Amino acid sequence: MEDRLIRVRRGTPALAALALIILITAAWWALALWPLTAEAPEWLARTRYVCFGASIGGLPDAGGWILLIGQPLGMVLLLLMVWGGDARAGMSRLLERTTGQITVGVISAVLVAAVGSVVLRVREVNAEPFDPNPAASLAQQLTRINDVPPALSLVNQSGDTVRLDRYHGRAVLVTFAFAHCETVCPLVVNDVLSARDRIAATDPVRTPAVIVVTLDPFRDTPSRLPAIAKQWGLSGDAHVLSGSIEDVERTLSKWRIPRIRNERTGDFSHPTMVYAIGPNGRITYVVTGGSDQIVAAVRAL
């Protein structure tokens, strides 16, 4: 009896950990691949883009697939390294019982069905007919607005004061980032610059100016802006703006940019937001990133 209790105690934590890994993986894959409808909340599309590089209605990018496949495999390998013997003992004990065999069979069937659903989802997206004008299709998915942009008057990497009214009659892309960010910020800045370059190559008259307002006036001071502009590859009419802490914070609040500062690291948690401002000087679209979306927004101004 004592030996049996020892076997039960030995295998249970490992099996519980394995079950937790399966549940986390299922939730992770559902978040990445479940088809989104037009009524889907914006935060969900934004989360999929940030976590997996997925555009609206699309599949994860290469990094997203590596995360989806590599993370559960890594957790299982770690489990086997730490609790390999316990996992085998627990599985053997589970398979000794009819209920355990049924449970394993049901889980296996669900996993096979899930893999099949993923394959069908990938085939469904890849089988979509060729769209000769993808920018127009994307533009139809965007919500057109007509808002007056808040005031903006900060210093750029050249030491000049930049205001929005200097670009009246021209499109402008305004986004928000900070130099110490190593995740979302480089992506959104790269997306904005890529969109600008794509438009410049095909329709130079519509080429937008680019403004990146820092979220971190504590470290992204005006004296550091030239190095930040070089770090992000800002060229031509692309500016990174900063100023005093009070001026930047006031500007961010007027633009209603959500942000939470980690007092220990100094880093910020924030959404990705790109404002497309039309030649009439009004905010026409707000997108969450992705060069295709940004290009579509600018061309639809």
FINUPA-816787 format. One record per residue (C-alpha): residue number from 1; residue in one letter; x, y, z. Coordinates in nm, 2 decimals. Layout:
// residues N
   num   residu        X        Y        Z
   NUM        A        X        Y        Z
...
END
This chain:
// residues 301
   num   residu        X        Y        Z
     1        M     0.00     0.00     0.00
     2        E     0.28     0.24     0.09
     3        D     0.46     0.16    -0.24
     4        R     0.15     0.24    -0.43
     5        L     0.10     0.57    -0.25
     6        I     0.46     0.66    -0.33
     7        R     0.40     0.58    -0.70
     8        V     0.09     0.80    -0.70
     9        R     0.27     1.09    -0.54
    10        R     0.57     1.05    -0.77
    11        G     0.38     1.06    -1.10
    12        T     0.10     1.31    -1.02
    13        P     0.30     1.64    -1.03
    14        A     0.46     1.55    -1.37
    15        L     0.13     1.46    -1.52
    16        A    -0.03     1.78    -1.39
    17        A     0.26     1.98    -1.54
    18        L     0.21     1.80    -1.87
    19        A    -0.16     1.87    -1.87
    20        L    -0.09     2.23    -1.80
    21        I     0.15     2.25    -2.09
    22        I    -0.11     2.10    -2.32
    23        L    -0.38     2.36    -2.20
    24        I    -0.14     2.65    -2.24
    25        T    -0.04     2.53    -2.59
    26        A    -0.40     2.49    -2.70
    27        A    -0.49     2.84    -2.58
    28        W    -0.17     2.99    -2.74
    29        W    -0.26     2.83    -3.08
    30        A    -0.62     2.93    -3.06
    31        L    -0.52     3.29    -2.99
    32        A    -0.29     3.28    -3.30
    33        L    -0.50     3.10    -3.55
    34        W    -0.87     3.13    -3.46
    35        P    -1.03     3.32    -3.76
    36        L    -1.12     3.68    -3.67
    37        T    -1.44     3.84    -3.79
    38        A    -1.50     4.20    -3.86
    39        E    -1.66     4.23    -3.51
    40        A    -1.35     4.11    -3.33
    41        P    -1.21     4.36    -3.07
    42        E    -0.92     4.57    -3.18
    43        W    -0.71     4.45    -2.88
    44        L    -0.73     4.09    -3.01
    45        A    -0.59     4.18    -3.35
    46        R    -0.33     4.40    -3.19
    47        T    -0.23     4.11    -2.95
    48        R    -0.19     3.87    -3.24
    49        Y     0.03     4.12    -3.43
    50        V     0.25     4.18    -3.13
    51        C     0.28     3.82    -3.02
    52        F     0.29     3.64    -3.36
    53        G     0.34     3.90    -3.63
    54        A     0.00     3.82    -3.77
    55        S    -0.19     4.08    -3.98
    56        I    -0.57     4.10    -3.99
    57        G    -0.71     3.77    -4.11
    58        G    -0.35     3.64    -4.17
    59        L    -0.12     3.37    -4.04
    60        P     0.18     3.42    -3.80
    61        D     0.51     3.53    -3.96
    62        A     0.82     3.31    -3.93
    63        G     0.89     3.43    -3.58
    64        G     0.54     3.36    -3.48
    65        W     0.55     3.00    -3.60
    66        I     0.88     2.94    -3.42
    67        L     0.72     3.07    -3.10
    68        L     0.41     2.85    -3.14
    69        I     0.61     2.53    -3.22
    70        G     0.93     2.59    -3.02
    71        Q     0.78     2.71    -2.69
    72        P     0.57     2.39    -2.62
    73        L     0.85     2.17    -2.73
    74        G     1.09     2.35    -2.51
    75        M     0.85     2.32    -2.21
    76        V     0.81     1.94    -2.27
    77        L     1.18     1.89    -2.30
    78        L     1.24     2.08    -1.98
    79        L     0.97     1.87    -1.81
    80        L     1.14     1.55    -1.92
    81        M     1.48     1.68    -1.81
    82        V     1.35     1.76    -1.46
    83        W     1.08     1.50    -1.41
    84        G     1.15     1.24    -1.68
    85        G     1.13     0.94    -1.44
    86        D     0.82     1.08    -1.27
    87        A     0.65     1.15    -1.60
    88        R     0.71     0.79    -1.72
    89        A     0.59     0.65    -1.39
    90        G     0.28     0.86    -1.39
    91        M     0.20     0.77    -1.75
    92        S     0.25     0.40    -1.68
    93        R     0.02     0.42    -1.37
    94        L    -0.24     0.61    -1.58
    95        L    -0.24     0.35    -1.85
    96        E    -0.30     0.07    -1.60
    97        R    -0.65     0.19    -1.56
    98        T    -0.94     0.18    -1.81
    99        T    -1.03     0.54    -1.72
   100        G    -0.67     0.64    -1.78
   101        Q    -0.66     0.48    -2.11
   102        I    -0.98     0.65    -2.21
   103        T    -0.85     0.98    -2.10
   104        V    -0.52     0.94    -2.29
   105        G    -0.72     0.83    -2.60
   106        V    -0.95     1.13    -2.58
   107        I    -0.66     1.38    -2.54
   108        S    -0.48     1.21    -2.83
   109        A    -0.79     1.24    -3.05
   110        V    -0.83     1.61    -2.96
   111        L    -0.47     1.68    -3.04
   112        V    -0.50     1.51    -3.38
   113        A    -0.82     1.70    -3.45
   114        A    -0.64     2.03    -3.35
   115        V    -0.35     1.96    -3.58
   116        G    -0.59     1.89    -3.86
   117        S    -0.77     2.21    -3.79
   118        V    -0.44     2.40    -3.81
   119        V    -0.36     2.24    -4.14
   120        L    -0.70     2.33    -4.28
   121        R    -0.67     2.69    -4.15
   122        V    -0.33     2.73    -4.32
   123        R    -0.47     2.58    -4.65
   124        E    -0.77     2.81    -4.62
   125        V    -0.56     3.12    -4.59
   126        N    -0.31     3.01    -4.86
   127        A    -0.60     2.92    -5.10
   128        E    -0.75     3.26    -5.09
   129        P    -0.78     3.40    -5.45
   130        F    -0.52     3.65    -5.57
   131        D    -0.62     4.01    -5.49
   132        P    -0.49     4.24    -5.77
   133        N    -0.54     4.54    -5.54
   134        P    -0.47     4.43    -5.18
   135        A    -0.43     4.78    -5.05
   136        A    -0.79     4.87    -5.15
   137        S    -0.91     4.55    -4.98
   138        L    -0.73     4.63    -4.66
   139        A    -0.85     4.99    -4.67
   140        Q    -1.21     4.86    -4.67
   141        Q    -1.14     4.69    -4.34
   142        L    -1.02     5.01    -4.18
   143        T    -1.25     5.25    -3.99
   144        R    -1.23     5.60    -4.14
   145        I    -1.25     5.89    -3.89
   146        N    -1.21     6.26    -3.92
   147        D    -1.06     6.39    -3.60
   148        V    -0.85     6.70    -3.54
   149        P    -0.51     6.59    -3.41
   150        P    -0.39     6.73    -3.08
   151        A    -0.12     6.99    -3.07
   152        L     0.23     6.86    -3.13
   153        S     0.54     7.08    -3.08
   154        L     0.86     6.89    -2.99
   155        V     1.23     6.88    -3.08
   156        N     1.37     6.65    -3.35
   157        Q     1.71     6.49    -3.39
   158        S     1.84     6.80    -3.57
   159        G     1.74     7.03    -3.28
   160        D     1.44     7.18    -3.48
   161        T     1.10     7.22    -3.34
   162        V     0.85     7.01    -3.53
   163        R     0.48     7.10    -3.56
   164        L     0.21     6.93    -3.75
   165        D     0.10     7.24    -3.93
   166        R     0.42     7.25    -4.13
   167        Y     0.29     6.94    -4.32
   168        H    -0.04     7.08    -4.42
   169        G    -0.12     6.95    -4.77
   170        R     0.08     6.63    -4.71
   171        A     0.02     6.30    -4.55
   172        V     0.19     6.23    -4.21
   173        L     0.24     5.91    -4.02
   174        V     0.26     5.96    -3.64
   175        T     0.36     5.68    -3.41
   176        F     0.51     5.63    -3.06
   177        A     0.81     5.43    -2.94
   178        F     1.12     5.45    -2.72
   179        A     1.48     5.36    -2.78
   180        H     1.53     5.10    -2.51
   181        C     1.24     4.89    -2.63
   182        E     1.36     4.57    -2.79
   183        T     1.03     4.41    -2.88
   184        V     0.74     4.61    -3.02
   185        C     0.90     4.95    -3.09
   186        P     1.16     4.84    -3.35
   187        L     0.88     4.65    -3.53
   188        V     0.64     4.94    -3.55
   189        V     0.91     5.19    -3.66
   190        N     1.03     4.95    -3.92
   191        D     0.67     4.90    -4.04
   192        V     0.62     5.27    -4.08
   193        L     0.95     5.33    -4.26
   194        S     0.88     5.03    -4.49
   195        A     0.54     5.16    -4.57
   196        R     0.68     5.51    -4.65
   197        D     0.95     5.36    -4.88
   198        R     0.69     5.14    -5.06
   199        I     0.47     5.44    -5.13
   200        A     0.77     5.65    -5.24
   201        A     0.87     5.38    -5.49
   202        T     0.53     5.36    -5.65
   203        D     0.36     5.69    -5.59
   204        P     0.61     5.95    -5.47
   205        V     0.35     6.23    -5.46
   206        R     0.18     6.05    -5.17
   207        T     0.50     5.99    -4.98
   208        P     0.42     6.07    -4.61
   209        A     0.64     6.24    -4.36
   210        V     0.72     6.02    -4.05
   211        I     0.71     6.14    -3.69
   212        V     0.80     5.91    -3.40
   213        V     0.73     6.06    -3.06
   214        T     0.93     5.91    -2.77
   215        L     0.74     5.74    -2.49
   216        D     1.04     5.77    -2.27
   217        P     1.14     6.14    -2.22
   218        F     1.34     6.03    -1.91
   219        R     1.60     5.86    -2.12
   220        D     1.53     5.97    -2.48
   221        T     1.64     6.32    -2.42
   222        P     1.69     6.57    -2.70
   223        S     2.07     6.52    -2.69
   224        R     2.02     6.14    -2.76
   225        L     1.79     6.19    -3.05
   226        P     2.06     6.18    -3.33
   227        A     2.18     5.84    -3.20
   228        I     1.82     5.71    -3.18
   229        A     1.75     5.83    -3.53
   230        K     2.06     5.64    -3.65
   231        Q     1.96     5.33    -3.45
   232        W     1.62     5.33    -3.61
   233        G     1.74     5.42    -3.96
   234        L     1.54     5.74    -3.98
   235        S     1.62     5.92    -4.30
   236        G     1.47     6.19    -4.52
   237        D     1.16     6.35    -4.37
   238        A     1.15     6.11    -4.08
   239        H     1.18     6.25    -3.73
   240        V     1.21     6.13    -3.37
   241        L     1.08     6.38    -3.13
   242        S     1.14     6.45    -2.76
   243        G     1.16     6.75    -2.52
   244        S     1.13     6.81    -2.15
   245        I     0.96     6.54    -1.95
   246        E     0.66     6.77    -1.88
   247        D     0.62     6.86    -2.25
   248        V     0.64     6.50    -2.38
   249        E     0.41     6.36    -2.11
   250        R     0.16     6.64    -2.19
   251        T     0.17     6.56    -2.56
   252        L     0.13     6.18    -2.50
   253        S    -0.17     6.25    -2.28
   254        K    -0.33     6.47    -2.54
   255        W    -0.29     6.20    -2.80
   256        R    -0.44     5.95    -2.55
   257        I    -0.15     5.71    -2.57
   258        P    -0.19     5.44    -2.29
   259        R     0.14     5.36    -2.12
   260        I     0.26     5.21    -1.80
   261        R     0.62     5.27    -1.68
   262        N     0.80     5.01    -1.49
   263        E     0.98     5.20    -1.21
   264        R     1.24     4.93    -1.17
   265        T     1.35     4.90    -1.53
   266        G     1.23     5.23    -1.68
   267        D     1.06     5.05    -1.97
   268        F     0.71     5.11    -2.09
   269        S     0.41     4.88    -2.16
   270        H     0.21     5.03    -2.44
   271        P     0.00     4.94    -2.75
   272        T     0.12     5.00    -3.11
   273        M    -0.06     5.29    -3.27
   274        V     0.00     5.46    -3.60
   275        Y    -0.20     5.77    -3.69
   276        A    -0.24     5.84    -4.06
   277        I    -0.30     6.21    -4.10
   278        G    -0.44     6.33    -4.44
   279        P    -0.33     6.63    -4.64
   280        N    -0.62     6.82    -4.49
   281        G    -0.45     6.79    -4.15
   282        R    -0.70     6.56    -3.99
   283        I    -0.66     6.21    -3.85
   284        T    -0.82     5.98    -4.10
   285        Y    -0.71     5.63    -3.98
   286        V    -0.56     5.47    -3.67
   287        V    -0.39     5.14    -3.73
   288        T    -0.20     4.90    -3.51
   289        G     0.10     4.85    -3.74
   290        G     0.19     4.62    -4.02
   291        S     0.33     4.78    -4.34
   292        D     0.04     4.66    -4.55
   293        Q    -0.22     4.82    -4.33
   294        I    -0.02     5.15    -4.32
   295        V     0.02     5.16    -4.70
   296        A    -0.35     5.09    -4.74
   297        A    -0.43     5.37    -4.50
   298        V    -0.21     5.63    -4.67
   299        R    -0.33     5.54    -5.02
   300        A    -0.69     5.57    -4.90
   301        L    -0.64     5.92    -4.75
END
